């Protein structure tokens, strides 16, 4: 793919774009308070206009995915 640099992750045989690795490193560098604030803000943005059942379905999906 043009514009993406790929790295081989040695523990698995998957190729990930460099931007995913940078994002993962950035998430790992956050403190617990910063991570919680981002998670809550993202949750409020995602669930705008959804009823209780739809919010519950999204929450269950995130729990299933991990």
Predicted model as a PDB file, atoms N, CA, C, CB and O in Angstrom, pLDDT in the B-factor column:
MODEL        1                                                                  
ATOM      1  N   UNK A   1       0.843  -1.179   0.000  1.00 49.00           N  
ATOM      2  CA  UNK A   1       0.000   0.000   0.000  1.00 49.00           C  
ATOM      3  C   UNK A   1       0.884   1.236   0.000  1.00 49.00           C  
ATOM      4  CB  UNK A   1      -0.957   0.001   1.215  1.00 49.00           C  
ATOM      5  O   UNK A   1       1.851   1.325   0.756  1.00 49.00           O  
ATOM      6  N   UNK A   2       0.552   2.155  -0.828  1.00 51.00           N  
ATOM      7  CA  UNK A   2       1.322   3.383  -0.917  1.00 51.00           C  
ATOM      8  C   UNK A   2       1.054   4.252   0.300  1.00 51.00           C  
ATOM      9  CB  UNK A   2       0.988   4.144  -2.208  1.00 51.00           C  
ATOM     10  O   UNK A   2      -0.094   4.400   0.719  1.00 51.00           O  
ATOM     11  N   UNK A   3       2.097   4.822   0.866  1.00 55.00           N  
ATOM     12  CA  UNK A   3       1.953   5.735   1.985  1.00 55.00           C  
ATOM     13  C   UNK A   3       2.001   5.094   3.349  1.00 55.00           C  
ATOM     14  CB  UNK A   3       0.702   6.454   1.854  1.00 55.00           C  
ATOM     15  O   UNK A   3       2.006   5.806   4.353  1.00 55.00           O  
ATOM     16  N   UNK A   4       2.038   3.781   3.428  1.00 56.00           N  
ATOM     17  CA  UNK A   4       2.108   3.103   4.714  1.00 56.00           C  
ATOM     18  C   UNK A   4       3.421   2.353   4.824  1.00 56.00           C  
ATOM     19  CB  UNK A   4       0.919   2.145   4.898  1.00 56.00           C  
ATOM     20  O   UNK A   4       3.850   1.685   3.883  1.00 56.00           O  
ATOM     21  N   UNK A   5       4.055   2.471   5.984  1.00 55.00           N  
ATOM     22  CA  UNK A   5       5.225   1.652   6.267  1.00 55.00           C  
ATOM     23  C   UNK A   5       4.758   0.492   7.129  1.00 55.00           C  
ATOM     24  CB  UNK A   5       6.363   2.479   6.975  1.00 55.00           C  
ATOM     25  O   UNK A   5       4.022   0.693   8.095  1.00 55.00           O  
ATOM     26  N   UNK A   6       5.181  -0.722   6.787  1.00 52.00           N  
ATOM     27  CA  UNK A   6       4.755  -1.893   7.533  1.00 52.00           C  
ATOM     28  C   UNK A   6       5.921  -2.469   8.317  1.00 52.00           C  
ATOM     29  CB  UNK A   6       4.167  -2.948   6.594  1.00 52.00           C  
ATOM     30  O   UNK A   6       7.060  -2.471   7.848  1.00 52.00           O  
ATOM     31  N   UNK A   7       5.628  -2.957   9.511  1.00 53.00           N  
ATOM     32  CA  UNK A   7       6.611  -3.592  10.368  1.00 53.00           C  
ATOM     33  C   UNK A   7       6.164  -5.018  10.660  1.00 53.00           C  
ATOM     34  CB  UNK A   7       6.808  -2.791  11.679  1.00 53.00           C  
ATOM     35  O   UNK A   7       4.968  -5.285  10.773  1.00 53.00           O  
ATOM     36  N   UNK A   8       7.101  -5.915  10.779  1.00 49.00           N  
ATOM     37  CA  UNK A   8       6.784  -7.280  11.174  1.00 49.00           C  
ATOM     38  C   UNK A   8       6.870  -7.358  12.685  1.00 49.00           C  
ATOM     39  CB  UNK A   8       7.742  -8.310  10.498  1.00 49.00           C  
ATOM     40  O   UNK A   8       7.921  -7.088  13.267  1.00 49.00           O  
ATOM     41  N   UNK A   9       5.770  -7.726  13.321  1.00 50.00           N  
ATOM     42  CA  UNK A   9       5.747  -7.924  14.758  1.00 50.00           C  
ATOM     43  C   UNK A   9       6.251  -9.344  15.015  1.00 50.00           C  
ATOM     44  CB  UNK A   9       4.303  -7.692  15.358  1.00 50.00           C  
ATOM     45  O   UNK A   9       5.646 -10.310  14.550  1.00 50.00           O  
ATOM     46  N   UNK A  10       7.349  -9.473  15.750  1.00 50.00           N  
ATOM     47  CA  UNK A  10       8.035 -10.753  15.850  1.00 50.00           C  
ATOM     48  C   UNK A  10       7.233 -11.817  16.596  1.00 50.00           C  
ATOM     49  CB  UNK A  10       9.354 -10.559  16.526  1.00 50.00           C  
ATOM     50  O   UNK A  10       7.372 -13.003  16.297  1.00 50.00           O  
ATOM     51  N   UNK A  11       6.400 -11.426  17.557  1.00 50.00           N  
ATOM     52  CA  UNK A  11       5.661 -12.426  18.313  1.00 50.00           C  
ATOM     53  C   UNK A  11       4.489 -12.999  17.511  1.00 50.00           C  
ATOM     54  CB  UNK A  11       5.155 -11.822  19.611  1.00 50.00           C  
ATOM     55  O   UNK A  11       3.977 -14.067  17.844  1.00 50.00           O  
ATOM     56  N   UNK A  12       4.075 -12.313  16.484  1.00 55.00           N  
ATOM     57  CA  UNK A  12       3.006 -12.783  15.608  1.00 55.00           C  
ATOM     58  C   UNK A  12       3.424 -12.528  14.171  1.00 55.00           C  
ATOM     59  CB  UNK A  12       1.650 -12.078  15.932  1.00 55.00           C  
ATOM     60  O   UNK A  12       4.284 -11.684  13.920  1.00 55.00           O  
ATOM     61  N   UNK A  13       2.855 -13.216  13.261  1.00 54.00           N  
ATOM     62  CA  UNK A  13       3.201 -13.022  11.849  1.00 54.00           C  
ATOM     63  C   UNK A  13       2.215 -12.097  11.158  1.00 54.00           C  
ATOM     64  CB  UNK A  13       3.249 -14.363  11.124  1.00 54.00           C  
ATOM     65  O   UNK A  13       1.667 -12.435  10.109  1.00 54.00           O  
ATOM     66  N   UNK A  14       1.990 -10.934  11.744  1.00 60.00           N  
ATOM     67  CA  UNK A  14       1.087  -9.951  11.162  1.00 60.00           C  
ATOM     68  C   UNK A  14       1.877  -8.703  10.810  1.00 60.00           C  
ATOM     69  CB  UNK A  14      -0.075  -9.613  12.132  1.00 60.00           C  
ATOM     70  O   UNK A  14       2.853  -8.363  11.479  1.00 60.00           O  
ATOM     71  N   UNK A  15       1.451  -8.032   9.764  1.00 65.00           N  
ATOM     72  CA  UNK A  15       2.037  -6.752   9.388  1.00 65.00           C  
ATOM     73  C   UNK A  15       1.082  -5.645   9.813  1.00 65.00           C  
ATOM     74  CB  UNK A  15       2.326  -6.688   7.854  1.00 65.00           C  
ATOM     75  O   UNK A  15      -0.114  -5.706   9.528  1.00 65.00           O  
ATOM     76  N   UNK A  16       1.609  -4.637  10.494  1.00 63.00           N  
ATOM     77  CA  UNK A  16       0.801  -3.520  10.948  1.00 63.00           C  
ATOM     78  C   UNK A  16       1.361  -2.230  10.356  1.00 63.00           C  
ATOM     79  CB  UNK A  16       0.767  -3.452  12.498  1.00 63.00           C  
ATOM     80  O   UNK A  16       2.578  -2.061  10.288  1.00 63.00           O  
ATOM     81  N   UNK A  17       0.485  -1.314   9.924  1.00 69.00           N  
ATOM     82  CA  UNK A  17       0.975  -0.010   9.475  1.00 69.00           C  
ATOM     83  C   UNK A  17       1.665   0.724  10.626  1.00 69.00           C  
ATOM     84  CB  UNK A  17      -0.185   0.843   8.913  1.00 69.00           C  
ATOM     85  O   UNK A  17       1.302   0.556  11.791  1.00 69.00           O  
ATOM     86  N   UNK A  18       2.644   1.523  10.288  1.00 72.00           N  
ATOM     87  CA  UNK A  18       3.407   2.270  11.291  1.00 72.00           C  
ATOM     88  C   UNK A  18       2.494   3.139  12.153  1.00 72.00           C  
ATOM     89  CB  UNK A  18       4.466   3.141  10.612  1.00 72.00           C  
ATOM     90  O   UNK A  18       2.749   3.300  13.347  1.00 72.00           O  
ATOM     91  N   UNK A  19       1.424   3.707  11.562  1.00 71.00           N  
ATOM     92  CA  UNK A  19       0.531   4.575  12.325  1.00 71.00           C  
ATOM     93  C   UNK A  19      -0.158   3.807  13.454  1.00 71.00           C  
ATOM     94  CB  UNK A  19      -0.515   5.203  11.401  1.00 71.00           C  
ATOM     95  O   UNK A  19      -0.422   4.384  14.509  1.00 71.00           O  
ATOM     96  N   UNK A  20      -0.460   2.506  13.255  1.00 71.00           N  
ATOM     97  CA  UNK A  20      -1.070   1.711  14.322  1.00 71.00           C  
ATOM     98  C   UNK A  20      -0.102   1.502  15.471  1.00 71.00           C  
ATOM     99  CB  UNK A  20      -1.538   0.362  13.784  1.00 71.00           C  
ATOM    100  O   UNK A  20      -0.493   1.552  16.637  1.00 71.00           O  
ATOM    101  N   UNK A  21       1.159   1.268  15.144  1.00 73.00           N  
ATOM    102  CA  UNK A  21       2.169   1.064  16.184  1.00 73.00           C  
ATOM    103  C   UNK A  21       2.394   2.355  16.956  1.00 73.00           C  
ATOM    104  CB  UNK A  21       3.495   0.568  15.570  1.00 73.00           C  
ATOM    105  O   UNK A  21       2.519   2.329  18.180  1.00 73.00           O  
ATOM    106  N   UNK A  22       2.446   3.490  16.253  1.00 81.00           N  
ATOM    107  CA  UNK A  22       2.605   4.779  16.935  1.00 81.00           C  
ATOM    108  C   UNK A  22       1.417   5.065  17.846  1.00 81.00           C  
ATOM    109  CB  UNK A  22       2.767   5.914  15.911  1.00 81.00           C  
ATOM    110  O   UNK A  22       1.596   5.545  18.965  1.00 81.00           O  
ATOM    111  N   UNK A  23       0.199   4.772  17.374  1.00 79.00           N  
ATOM    112  CA  UNK A  23      -0.994   4.982  18.193  1.00 79.00           C  
ATOM    113  C   UNK A  23      -0.972   4.084  19.421  1.00 79.00           C  
ATOM    114  CB  UNK A  23      -2.262   4.723  17.372  1.00 79.00           C  
ATOM    115  O   UNK A  23      -1.325   4.516  20.518  1.00 79.00           O  
ATOM    116  N   UNK A  24      -0.559   2.843  19.238  1.00 79.00           N  
ATOM    117  CA  UNK A  24      -0.463   1.907  20.362  1.00 79.00           C  
ATOM    118  C   UNK A  24       0.556   2.389  21.389  1.00 79.00           C  
ATOM    119  CB  UNK A  24      -0.083   0.506  19.862  1.00 79.00           C  
ATOM    120  O   UNK A  24       0.306   2.314  22.592  1.00 79.00           O  
ATOM    121  N   UNK A  25       1.687   2.877  20.927  1.00 83.00           N  
ATOM    122  CA  UNK A  25       2.700   3.411  21.841  1.00 83.00           C  
ATOM    123  C   UNK A  25       2.184   4.642  22.577  1.00 83.00           C  
ATOM    124  CB  UNK A  25       3.981   3.758  21.075  1.00 83.00           C  
ATOM    125  O   UNK A  25       2.461   4.827  23.762  1.00 83.00           O  
ATOM    126  N   UNK A  26       1.426   5.488  21.866  1.00 84.00           N  
ATOM    127  CA  UNK A  26       0.869   6.674  22.501  1.00 84.00           C  
ATOM    128  C   UNK A  26      -0.134   6.290  23.587  1.00 84.00           C  
ATOM    129  CB  UNK A  26       0.201   7.575  21.457  1.00 84.00           C  
ATOM    130  O   UNK A  26      -0.117   6.861  24.678  1.00 84.00           O  
ATOM    131  N   UNK A  27      -1.014   5.315  23.291  1.00 83.00           N  
ATOM    132  CA  UNK A  27      -1.971   4.865  24.299  1.00 83.00           C  
ATOM    133  C   UNK A  27      -1.265   4.291  25.523  1.00 83.00           C  
ATOM    134  CB  UNK A  27      -2.913   3.824  23.705  1.00 83.00           C  
ATOM    135  O   UNK A  27      -1.702   4.506  26.653  1.00 83.00           O  
ATOM    136  N   UNK A  28      -0.191   3.570  25.301  1.00 86.00           N  
ATOM    137  CA  UNK A  28       0.551   2.965  26.410  1.00 86.00           C  
ATOM    138  C   UNK A  28       1.241   4.013  27.274  1.00 86.00           C  
ATOM    139  CB  UNK A  28       1.582   1.984  25.877  1.00 86.00           C  
ATOM    140  O   UNK A  28       1.521   3.764  28.447  1.00 86.00           O  
ATOM    141  N   UNK A  29       1.514   5.172  26.709  1.00 90.00           N  
ATOM    142  CA  UNK A  29       2.211   6.211  27.458  1.00 90.00           C  
ATOM    143  C   UNK A  29       1.279   7.065  28.324  1.00 90.00           C  
ATOM    144  CB  UNK A  29       2.959   7.099  26.503  1.00 90.00           C  
ATOM    145  O   UNK A  29       1.756   7.867  29.127  1.00 90.00           O  
ATOM    146  N   UNK A  30      -0.039   6.906  28.175  1.00 88.00           N  
ATOM    147  CA  UNK A  30      -0.992   7.716  28.933  1.00 88.00           C  
ATOM    148  C   UNK A  30      -1.086   7.242  30.378  1.00 88.00           C  
ATOM    149  CB  UNK A  30      -2.374   7.671  28.275  1.00 88.00           C  
ATOM    150  O   UNK A  30      -0.940   6.057  30.677  1.00 88.00           O  
ATOM    151  N   UNK A  31      -1.333   8.204  31.265  1.00 92.00           N  
ATOM    152  CA  UNK A  31      -1.595   7.840  32.660  1.00 92.00           C  
ATOM    153  C   UNK A  31      -3.015   7.290  32.767  1.00 92.00           C  
ATOM    154  CB  UNK A  31      -1.400   9.069  33.611  1.00 92.00           C  
ATOM    155  O   UNK A  31      -3.802   7.405  31.827  1.00 92.00           O  
ATOM    156  N   UNK A  32      -3.335   6.706  33.887  1.00 92.00           N  
ATOM    157  CA  UNK A  32      -4.671   6.146  34.089  1.00 92.00           C  
ATOM    158  C   UNK A  32      -5.747   7.227  33.995  1.00 92.00           C  
ATOM    159  CB  UNK A  32      -4.752   5.444  35.448  1.00 92.00           C  
ATOM    160  O   UNK A  32      -6.810   6.995  33.419  1.00 92.00           O  
ATOM    161  N   UNK A  33      -5.476   8.400  34.556  1.00 94.00           N  
ATOM    162  CA  UNK A  33      -6.457   9.494  34.509  1.00 94.00           C  
ATOM    163  C   UNK A  33      -6.675   9.989  33.081  1.00 94.00           C  
ATOM    164  CB  UNK A  33      -5.999  10.657  35.400  1.00 94.00           C  
ATOM    165  O   UNK A  33      -7.811  10.240  32.681  1.00 94.00           O  
ATOM    166  N   UNK A  34      -5.603  10.131  32.316  1.00 92.00           N  
ATOM    167  CA  UNK A  34      -5.731  10.574  30.932  1.00 92.00           C  
ATOM    168  C   UNK A  34      -6.501   9.549  30.098  1.00 92.00           C  
ATOM    169  CB  UNK A  34      -4.345  10.822  30.321  1.00 92.00           C  
ATOM    170  O   UNK A  34      -7.366   9.916  29.302  1.00 92.00           O  
ATOM    171  N   UNK A  35      -6.188   8.278  30.279  1.00 89.00           N  
ATOM    172  CA  UNK A  35      -6.865   7.213  29.531  1.00 89.00           C  
ATOM    173  C   UNK A  35      -8.350   7.185  29.860  1.00 89.00           C  
ATOM    174  CB  UNK A  35      -6.229   5.846  29.838  1.00 89.00           C  
ATOM    175  O   UNK A  35      -9.182   7.026  28.967  1.00 89.00           O  
ATOM    176  N   UNK A  36      -8.688   7.338  31.138  1.00 92.00           N  
ATOM    177  CA  UNK A  36     -10.086   7.343  31.554  1.00 92.00           C  
ATOM    178  C   UNK A  36     -10.831   8.530  30.959  1.00 92.00           C  
ATOM    179  CB  UNK A  36     -10.187   7.369  33.077  1.00 92.00           C  
ATOM    180  O   UNK A  36     -11.965   8.381  30.503  1.00 92.00           O  
ATOM    181  N   UNK A  37     -10.212   9.700  30.957  1.00 93.00           N  
ATOM    182  CA  UNK A  37     -10.845  10.885  30.388  1.00 93.00           C  
ATOM    183  C   UNK A  37     -11.117  10.706  28.898  1.00 93.00           C  
ATOM    184  CB  UNK A  37      -9.969  12.113  30.617  1.00 93.00           C  
ATOM    185  O   UNK A  37     -12.191  11.072  28.421  1.00 93.00           O  
ATOM    186  N   UNK A  38     -10.167  10.152  28.162  1.00 90.00           N  
ATOM    187  CA  UNK A  38     -10.358   9.911  26.736  1.00 90.00           C  
ATOM    188  C   UNK A  38     -11.457   8.877  26.513  1.00 90.00           C  
ATOM    189  CB  UNK A  38      -9.044   9.445  26.086  1.00 90.00           C  
ATOM    190  O   UNK A  38     -12.278   9.037  25.611  1.00 90.00           O  
ATOM    191  N   UNK A  39     -11.484   7.822  27.320  1.00 89.00           N  
ATOM    192  CA  UNK A  39     -12.502   6.777  27.179  1.00 89.00           C  
ATOM    193  C   UNK A  39     -13.902   7.326  27.443  1.00 89.00           C  
ATOM    194  CB  UNK A  39     -12.208   5.616  28.133  1.00 89.00           C  
ATOM    195  O   UNK A  39     -14.837   7.012  26.706  1.00 89.00           O  
ATOM    196  N   UNK A  40     -14.054   8.135  28.477  1.00 92.00           N  
ATOM    197  CA  UNK A  40     -15.366   8.704  28.805  1.00 92.00           C  
ATOM    198  C   UNK A  40     -15.821   9.660  27.704  1.00 92.00           C  
ATOM    199  CB  UNK A  40     -15.318   9.438  30.168  1.00 92.00           C  
ATOM    200  O   UNK A  40     -16.977   9.618  27.283  1.00 92.00           O  
ATOM    201  N   UNK A  41     -14.922  10.518  27.238  1.00 94.00           N  
ATOM    202  CA  UNK A  41     -15.258  11.464  26.174  1.00 94.00           C  
ATOM    203  C   UNK A  41     -15.654  10.729  24.894  1.00 94.00           C  
ATOM    204  CB  UNK A  41     -14.073  12.403  25.899  1.00 94.00           C  
ATOM    205  O   UNK A  41     -16.631  11.095  24.241  1.00 94.00           O  
ATOM    206  N   UNK A  42     -14.898   9.699  24.540  1.00 89.00           N  
ATOM    207  CA  UNK A  42     -15.221   8.912  23.354  1.00 89.00           C  
ATOM    208  C   UNK A  42     -16.578   8.231  23.512  1.00 89.00           C  
ATOM    209  CB  UNK A  42     -14.126   7.865  23.090  1.00 89.00           C  
ATOM    210  O   UNK A  42     -17.359   8.179  22.562  1.00 89.00           O  
ATOM    211  N   UNK A  43     -16.861   7.714  24.691  1.00 88.00           N  
ATOM    212  CA  UNK A  43     -18.151   7.079  24.951  1.00 88.00           C  
ATOM    213  C   UNK A  43     -19.308   8.038  24.794  1.00 88.00           C  
ATOM    214  CB  UNK A  43     -18.170   6.492  26.333  1.00 88.00           C  
ATOM    215  O   UNK A  43     -20.329   7.688  24.203  1.00 88.00           O  
ATOM    216  N   UNK A  44     -19.163   9.255  25.319  1.00 90.00           N  
ATOM    217  CA  UNK A  44     -20.224  10.249  25.163  1.00 90.00           C  
ATOM    218  C   UNK A  44     -20.443  10.611  23.703  1.00 90.00           C  
ATOM    219  CB  UNK A  44     -19.896  11.501  25.961  1.00 90.00           C  
ATOM    220  O   UNK A  44     -21.582  10.787  23.272  1.00 90.00           O  
ATOM    221  N   UNK A  45     -19.359  10.726  22.937  1.00 92.00           N  
ATOM    222  CA  UNK A  45     -19.481  11.076  21.522  1.00 92.00           C  
ATOM    223  C   UNK A  45     -20.156   9.949  20.737  1.00 92.00           C  
ATOM    224  CB  UNK A  45     -18.094  11.384  20.924  1.00 92.00           C  
ATOM    225  O   UNK A  45     -21.022  10.206  19.901  1.00 92.00           O  
ATOM    226  N   UNK A  46     -19.763   8.708  21.005  1.00 88.00           N  
ATOM    227  CA  UNK A  46     -20.312   7.566  20.271  1.00 88.00           C  
ATOM    228  C   UNK A  46     -21.795   7.367  20.560  1.00 88.00           C  
ATOM    229  CB  UNK A  46     -19.544   6.298  20.620  1.00 88.00           C  
ATOM    230  O   UNK A  46     -22.551   7.000  19.661  1.00 88.00           O  
ATOM    231  N   UNK A  47     -22.224   7.601  21.797  1.00 88.00           N  
ATOM    232  CA  UNK A  47     -23.594   7.256  22.191  1.00 88.00           C  
ATOM    233  C   UNK A  47     -24.600   8.390  22.050  1.00 88.00           C  
ATOM    234  CB  UNK A  47     -23.596   6.791  23.598  1.00 88.00           C  
ATOM    235  O   UNK A  47     -25.745   8.242  22.476  1.00 88.00           O  
ATOM    236  N   UNK A  48     -24.209   9.511  21.469  1.00 91.00           N  
ATOM    237  CA  UNK A  48     -25.159  10.604  21.275  1.00 91.00           C  
ATOM    238  C   UNK A  48     -26.287  10.146  20.351  1.00 91.00           C  
ATOM    239  CB  UNK A  48     -24.448  11.857  20.691  1.00 91.00           C  
ATOM    240  O   UNK A  48     -26.041   9.645  19.255  1.00 91.00           O  
ATOM    241  N   UNK A  49     -27.519  10.324  20.806  1.00 92.00           N  
ATOM    242  CA  UNK A  49     -28.682   9.991  19.991  1.00 92.00           C  
ATOM    243  C   UNK A  49     -29.079   8.520  20.020  1.00 92.00           C  
ATOM    244  CB  UNK A  49     -28.424  10.388  18.593  1.00 92.00           C  
ATOM    245  O   UNK A  49     -29.993   8.120  19.299  1.00 92.00           O  
ATOM    246  N   UNK A  50     -28.415   7.711  20.834  1.00 92.00           N  
ATOM    247  CA  UNK A  50     -28.774   6.294  20.917  1.00 92.00           C  
ATOM    248  C   UNK A  50     -29.631   6.057  22.151  1.00 92.00           C  
ATOM    249  CB  UNK A  50     -27.507   5.400  20.955  1.00 92.00           C  
ATOM    250  O   UNK A  50     -29.430   6.691  23.187  1.00 92.00           O  
ATOM    251  N   UNK A  51     -30.584   5.144  22.038  1.00 94.00           N  
ATOM    252  CA  UNK A  51     -31.392   4.813  23.201  1.00 94.00           C  
ATOM    253  C   UNK A  51     -30.645   3.809  24.087  1.00 94.00           C  
ATOM    254  CB  UNK A  51     -32.765   4.242  22.766  1.00 94.00           C  
ATOM    255  O   UNK A  51     -29.525   3.405  23.772  1.00 94.00           O  
ATOM    256  N   UNK A  52     -31.276   3.414  25.195  1.00 93.00           N  
ATOM    257  CA  UNK A  52     -30.622   2.548  26.165  1.00 93.00           C  
ATOM    258  C   UNK A  52     -30.224   1.196  25.579  1.00 93.00           C  
ATOM    259  CB  UNK A  52     -31.526   2.339  27.347  1.00 93.00           C  
ATOM    260  O   UNK A  52     -29.129   0.700  25.843  1.00 93.00           O  
ATOM    261  N   UNK A  53     -31.103   0.606  24.791  1.00 95.00           N  
ATOM    262  CA  UNK A  53     -30.815  -0.712  24.218  1.00 95.00           C  
ATOM    263  C   UNK A  53     -29.643  -0.663  23.241  1.00 95.00           C  
ATOM    264  CB  UNK A  53     -32.053  -1.259  23.512  1.00 95.00           C  
ATOM    265  O   UNK A  53     -28.809  -1.568  23.221  1.00 95.00           O  
ATOM    266  N   UNK A  54     -29.581   0.393  22.435  1.00 93.00           N  
ATOM    267  CA  UNK A  54     -28.477   0.543  21.488  1.00 93.00           C  
ATOM    268  C   UNK A  54     -27.155   0.771  22.213  1.00 93.00           C  
ATOM    269  CB  UNK A  54     -28.754   1.702  20.526  1.00 93.00           C  
ATOM    270  O   UNK A  54     -26.124   0.226  21.818  1.00 93.00           O  
ATOM    271  N   UNK A  55     -27.185   1.579  23.279  1.00 91.00           N  
ATOM    272  CA  UNK A  55     -25.976   1.795  24.077  1.00 91.00           C  
ATOM    273  C   UNK A  55     -25.526   0.492  24.728  1.00 91.00           C  
ATOM    274  CB  UNK A  55     -26.220   2.873  25.153  1.00 91.00           C  
ATOM    275  O   UNK A  55     -24.332   0.195  24.780  1.00 91.00           O  
ATOM    276  N   UNK A  56     -26.481  -0.278  25.220  1.00 93.00           N  
ATOM    277  CA  UNK A  56     -26.170  -1.558  25.849  1.00 93.00           C  
ATOM    278  C   UNK A  56     -25.546  -2.520  24.843  1.00 93.00           C  
ATOM    279  CB  UNK A  56     -27.433  -2.176  26.458  1.00 93.00           C  
ATOM    280  O   UNK A  56     -24.613  -3.250  25.178  1.00 93.00           O  
ATOM    281  N   UNK A  57     -26.057  -2.524  23.610  1.00 93.00           N  
ATOM    282  CA  UNK A  57     -25.522  -3.391  22.565  1.00 93.00           C  
ATOM    283  C   UNK A  57     -24.072  -3.024  22.241  1.00 93.00           C  
ATOM    284  CB  UNK A  57     -26.389  -3.300  21.300  1.00 93.00           C  
ATOM    285  O   UNK A  57     -23.225  -3.906  22.097  1.00 93.00           O  
ATOM    286  N   UNK A  58     -23.790  -1.739  22.127  1.00 90.00           N  
ATOM    287  CA  UNK A  58     -22.412  -1.302  21.869  1.00 90.00           C  
ATOM    288  C   UNK A  58     -21.504  -1.680  23.030  1.00 90.00           C  
ATOM    289  CB  UNK A  58     -22.359   0.220  21.629  1.00 90.00           C  
ATOM    290  O   UNK A  58     -20.381  -2.134  22.814  1.00 90.00           O  
ATOM    291  N   UNK A  59     -21.975  -1.499  24.250  1.00 88.00           N  
ATOM    292  CA  UNK A  59     -21.193  -1.883  25.424  1.00 88.00           C  
ATOM    293  C   UNK A  59     -20.909  -3.369  25.466  1.00 88.00           C  
ATOM    294  CB  UNK A  59     -21.912  -1.473  26.682  1.00 88.00           C  
ATOM    295  O   UNK A  59     -19.794  -3.782  25.787  1.00 88.00           O  
ATOM    296  N   UNK A  60     -21.902  -4.173  25.145  1.00 93.00           N  
ATOM    297  CA  UNK A  60     -21.699  -5.627  25.096  1.00 93.00           C  
ATOM    298  C   UNK A  60     -20.692  -6.011  24.023  1.00 93.00           C  
ATOM    299  CB  UNK A  60     -23.026  -6.343  24.841  1.00 93.00           C  
ATOM    300  O   UNK A  60     -19.880  -6.914  24.222  1.00 93.00           O  
ATOM    301  N   UNK A  61     -20.744  -5.323  22.883  1.00 91.00           N  
ATOM    302  CA  UNK A  61     -19.792  -5.623  21.808  1.00 91.00           C  
ATOM    303  C   UNK A  61     -18.370  -5.299  22.257  1.00 91.00           C  
ATOM    304  CB  UNK A  61     -20.145  -4.830  20.526  1.00 91.00           C  
ATOM    305  O   UNK A  61     -17.451  -6.078  22.007  1.00 91.00           O  
ATOM    306  N   UNK A  62     -18.179  -4.151  22.920  1.00 86.00           N  
ATOM    307  CA  UNK A  62     -16.831  -3.800  23.418  1.00 86.00           C  
ATOM    308  C   UNK A  62     -16.355  -4.803  24.464  1.00 86.00           C  
ATOM    309  CB  UNK A  62     -16.828  -2.375  24.021  1.00 86.00           C  
ATOM    310  O   UNK A  62     -15.174  -5.147  24.497  1.00 86.00           O  
ATOM    311  N   UNK A  63     -17.246  -5.266  25.304  1.00 91.00           N  
ATOM    312  CA  UNK A  63     -16.882  -6.285  26.289  1.00 91.00           C  
ATOM    313  C   UNK A  63     -16.464  -7.591  25.607  1.00 91.00           C  
ATOM    314  CB  UNK A  63     -18.056  -6.542  27.247  1.00 91.00           C  
ATOM    315  O   UNK A  63     -15.520  -8.256  26.034  1.00 91.00           O  
ATOM    316  N   UNK A  64     -17.175  -7.937  24.555  1.00 92.00           N  
ATOM    317  CA  UNK A  64     -16.867  -9.171  23.820  1.00 92.00           C  
ATOM    318  C   UNK A  64     -15.531  -9.064  23.103  1.00 92.00           C  
ATOM    319  CB  UNK A  64     -17.975  -9.487  22.809  1.00 92.00           C  
ATOM    320  O   UNK A  64     -14.744 -10.010  23.109  1.00 92.00           O  
ATOM    321  N   UNK A  65     -15.270  -7.913  22.485  1.00 88.00           N  
ATOM    322  CA  UNK A  65     -14.016  -7.719  21.758  1.00 88.00           C  
ATOM    323  C   UNK A  65     -12.840  -7.636  22.723  1.00 88.00           C  
ATOM    324  CB  UNK A  65     -14.084  -6.450  20.896  1.00 88.00           C  
ATOM    325  O   UNK A  65     -11.752  -8.129  22.426  1.00 88.00           O  
ATOM    326  N   UNK A  66     -13.054  -7.030  23.845  1.00 72.00           N  
ATOM    327  CA  UNK A  66     -11.985  -6.949  24.852  1.00 72.00           C  
ATOM    328  C   UNK A  66     -11.392  -5.626  24.864  1.00 72.00           C  
ATOM    329  CB  UNK A  66     -10.923  -7.959  24.621  1.00 72.00           C  
ATOM    330  O   UNK A  66     -10.477  -5.368  25.645  1.00 72.00           O  
TER     331      UNK A  66                                                      
ENDMDL                                                                          
END                                                                             
